[in-house]
Amino acid sequence: MTSQAERIYADTAAESRSERIRLTTLTPEGMVRTVYDPDRLVLSDSLVTFDRTREIRRRARIEIVDDTGRLAPSSFGDEFAPGSRVRLERGVVAGAAHYVLVGEFQITGFDITLTGRLTLRAEDPYVSLRQDFGDAFTLAPRTTGAAAVRGIFGPILGSTDDWRLEDGSAAIGSSRTFAEDDERLSSGVDLMADLGLETYADRGGQPVLEPISDPNDVLPLRTYEQAPGVALATDLTRSGDVRPINRQIVVGEPPGGDVVRGVSEISDSSHPAHSSRIGVRTGPVYRSAQITSQHQANDAAKARLLERSLFTDAAVWVGVPDLTLEAGDVVAIVSPTTGTDSRYRIDRLTLPLGLGPMTIYATRVVPLFAVSESDG
């Protein structure tokens, strides 16, 4: 749902609006520490990237002009020291200043130069999950995806009711034990993928869990039409992939159980990568001890095919920033020059915190499955 601040930002004419960036430092508990508005802090060449293909989806590079050096961290616990938390917002002045949340981040590193430039590197709170369990941890049979995420991530992130966990009742088939030197983040992400689910941190830094969706079932959020006289983008590049995938195999190898094998193929004969057009193109076989049933193997194979089969026609769109977009959203892009006229799923989104265009990296959405199969 679009917020009032997002609507005001989008409706304010670009030639008349005054952009503002606000940076807020936070305590480890998420409470406000210091609010640095543009009058107190000058940011230059800063940007945020959303990338749905990474375990940690949101990254930020924050460049601060600091001639005095007083903001340079000198020890852990300082406002901009590694491990500290910050909130980034982009806003517009329309009577008053209206801010849109870009993301909450944990600082992972910094550089400070003699020219008075402090550069911060930051990632969303999932970066704190890049640590070993420390002790063996076991999930009981039939543990749901939501309960598993709370059990694996909760001790680090502090599980709360604000987490948006929708697992469609997906559950593990048999008990799962993680060793003390297993990493929490990769273990949790991989386990959810075996259940046909994906997990990531939202803009507010809270965990999200949801079924991996078919982008064909999602209506376009925006339409970008590069018609004559319409200057939405400064650049649009379209390219094709040389190695599309049209068949995915998943093998479940549960300890002490029967091996199960799931296969998913592009069944829509009109798809440009259908086997009748380019032959069989099988992706790398995926094996998991956590896949214990035929139904689960089939779902995992279909989810992995969805992830790999869209990379047959990719577009890079560079244009006016849109703060409502997220990696994973579906948009329509139309350009007679590049031959682009289709729906695209955003895989990566780079949003500047100052002046400059936004860049969308997206792949074309083409129906994979025959109607009878998708309806079933």
N, C-alpha and C positions, 0 to 999 in steps of 0.2 A: 504494500500500500504506500502510495506517495505521500510524504509528509507535507505540511504547509510550507516549511522552509524550502523543500525541493521544488514545490510548485512556484514559489516566488522567485527562486533562482532561475528556473527555466523560463518564466514569463517575462523577466526583465531583459529588455533589449540589450544586446551585446555592446552596441556603440555608446550606450548611456550609463551602463552600470559600473560600479566601482567594486572590484574584487577585493576580498579580504581573506586572510589565512589566520587561523587561531590554533596555537599549540598549547596544550595543557599538560603539565606533569602530574603524575598520580602516585599515590602511596601504593605499596604492595597489595593493599586491600582494595584498591580501586577508588579511593577517596581523592578529591581534588587537592593538589599540593600548591601549584602556582599556575595562574592563567596568564599566558603571554599573548596578548593581542598584537596587531601590527604596529601599535604605537610603542611597544616595549621590545619587540623582537623582529628583526629583519631576516626573512627567509629568501634564499635565491637558489634557483635551479634544483628545486626539490620535487620529488615525484613519488607516487604510490603505484604499485603493480599488483593486480589481482590475476592469479594464474591457477585455473582449475586442474591443471595436470600435476601440480606439486602437492606434497603432503601438507606443507605450510603454504597456504594460498596467497597470503598478503605480505608484501614486503614494502619497505619505505626507505628512501634516501633523503635525508633532511640536511640541508646546508644552511647554517646560521652565520650571519655576519657578526663577529664578536671581536672588535678591535681591542678591547680591554683584557680579554682572556679570562674574565671572571666566571664565564660559564663552563670553561674547560673542566671536565671531571678530574679529580685527583685521587679519589678513593671510592670503593664500593659504598653505595648509599647516597652519593651525590646525585643531583637531579638528572644528569645526563650520563651517568655511569652505566656500563653494561649491566643488564638485569633490571634497570629502572623502567617504568612504564610511562608512556605518553599517549595523548589523544590528539588526533589531527582533524581539523574541521576546515571546510572551505565555505565561504559565505559571500553575500552580496549586500550592498547598502541600497535599500529601497524604503526610504523613510527612516527605518532603523536597520541595524545589521541582522541578517538572518543567516544562520549557519547550518550546514549539512554535514553530518558526521561522515568522515572518510574512513576512519578506522582507529582502533586502539592497538598499540604496538609495544613490544618489549625491545629495548635497545640491546643490540648484540655486539656493537663495536663503534669506535669513533676514530677520527683523525683531526688533528688541530695543526694549523700552519702558522708561520710567522706573519702571513698577510692578514691574519685575523679571521680565518674561515674555519668553523667547526662543522665537520661533516659527521652525521650520525647514520649508522646502519641499523635498521630495525625490522622485526618480523612480528607477525601476529602471535598471540599467547600460546599457540600450539608449539612454538619453539621450545618452551619450557618442558615439553613432553619428550624431548630428545635426551632422555636419560634412562639408565637401566632400572628394572623393577627393584633391584636391591635384595629382594627376597622372592622365593618361588611364590607364584600366585596362580590359583586354580579357579576356573569357572565351572559350575555344575552343569550337567546335561540340561538341555531345554532352557538355558539362560537366554533371555531375549536380547536383541541388539542394543536396546536402550540401557538395560541393566548392565550389559557388558561394558558399554562406554563409560557409564558411571563408575564401575568397578576399576577399570583400567586408568581412566583420566582423573577421576574424582580426587584421589589422594594428592594430586599435584595442583589441579585447577580449583579445587574446592567446590564440589558438586552442589548445585543449587537448583531451585525450581525454575530458574530463568532459562535453563538449557532447553533447546527446541529439539526433542528427540522423537522422531517418527519412524518406527521400524517396520510397520505393516505386520507386526506379530512375528517377524522373522526371528528364529532362534537357532542356537547351535545344537547339533544332534547329540554329541557326546561330550564328556568333560574335556576341558582344555587347560593344560598347565603351561605356564610361561616360566622359563628359567630365570634365575636372578640376574643374568647378564643379557637378557632380551630387552630390547628398547621398547618403551611404552608406546611411542607414537607409531612406529612402523608396525608393531604387533597389533595395535588397535585398528589402524587403517586397513591392513591386510585381512584381518578377521572380518571387518565389516564388508569388504569387497567380496569375500566368499559367501556372504549372505545377500549379495545384490544391493548393498547399501553403500553410501559414501558419507564421510564425516569431515567437517571443516569448521573453522571459527568464523562467526559472522563479523560484521563491522564493529560491533560492540565487544568483540573478543569472546563471546559465549559459544560453546560447542553446538553444532547443528548435526543432526543425523537424519537422513532421508533416503528413500529408495532411489537408485540410479534411474533417471527418467529417460524415456525415448523422446528426443527433441522434436520428433515428428508430431508428438501430441501437444506441443506447446505453441500457443499463438505468438506471433511476432510482437515484441514489446514496442519497437520503433521501426519506421521505414525511412531509410536514407536514400533519396532519389537524386542522382547526379545528372539531372536534366539540364539542357542549355539555360543559362541564366540563374541556376540554383547553385550557390557556392557553399555547400555544406562541408565539403572536404577539400583539403589541400593536396591530398594524394590518395589514390586507390589502386592497389596492385592485386592482380588475381593470378594464381599459379596452380598447376596441377601436380599431384603426387604420382611418382612413377611406380609405386608398389602398394596398390590398394589391397585390402584384405576382405574376402567374402565368406570365409569359413573359420570358425573358432572351435577348438576342442578343449574341454575341461575334464580333468580326471580327479575324482575323489579317492583318496587312499587312507581311509580311517584306520587307526591302529586296532587290530583285532576284528575288523569288519570287512565286508565285501567291497571290492573296488567298483566304483560307479563311473560311468563315462557319459558326459553331456556334449552334444554337438549342436551348434547354431549356425545357420547359413542364411545369406541374403536370398529371400524367396520371391521378392517382387521382381518379375521378369523385366520390368521397365528400368530397373536400376542400372546405371552405366557400368557397375562392377559386378553384375550378375554373372554367374559361371558360364552361361550360354554365350556371353559376349567376350569375356576375357579369359575363360578357363577357371579352374579351381585355384584359388589363392588362399592357402591355409596359414593362419598366424601361428606363432609359437605355442605349443601345447602348454597349458597351465595345469599344475598339479598342486593339490592341497590336502593335508590330512584332516582338515576341518570340514570338508565337503563329504557328507555322509549319506545323502539320499539322491535318488534320480531327479526329483523335483528341484532340489538345490543345485545340482550339477547343471541342469538345463537353464535355470535362471542365471547362474554365474556365467555360463557360456554366452547367453544372449546379452548380458550386461557388458561383457568384454568385447563382443562383436560391435556393440553400439559405440564403445569408446574408440575402437580402432578403424572402423570402416568409413568414418566421415572424412578422413584425410585424403580425399580425391580431388578436391577443389577448394583452395584456401584463398581468403581475401585479407588484405591489410588495408584498413581504412583509417585515414588520418584527418581529423576534423575537429569541430567545435566540441568542447567538453560537455558531457552529460552525466551529472552526478547520480542519476537514478540507476545507471547500468551496473550489472554485476557479471563477473565471469560465470558462464553457464546460461545466461539469458539468450533468447533467440531474437534476432532482428532480421529485417528484410533490407537488402541492399540492391539498388537498381542503377546500372550505368550502361548506356549503349556503347560507350567507347571500349570498355573492358569485356563486354559481353556478360556482365554480372547482372543477373535478374533472378534472384532466388532468396530463400531463407538461409540464414547462417547462424550457427551457435558460437557465441563468444567463448574462446578458449583462454585468451589473455587480454587484459585491459590495462593500459598505462595511462595514469591520470596525473597531469602536472598540478602542483600546488600553487604555482604562480601563473605567469602568462605562458601561452603556448597551446598547441593542439593536443587532443586526446588521441591515442592510437588503439585500435581494435584489431586483434588477430583472431580470425574466425574461420570455421570450416562449414562447407555447404551441407545443408540438411536435405537428404533425399530419402524417401521411404525405403526401408530395408525389407519389410515383411509383407507378404500377401495379405489382403484385407481379411480373408477368412482366418488367417493365423493370428493377426493382431486382435481381431474381435474375440477370438477364443481365449 
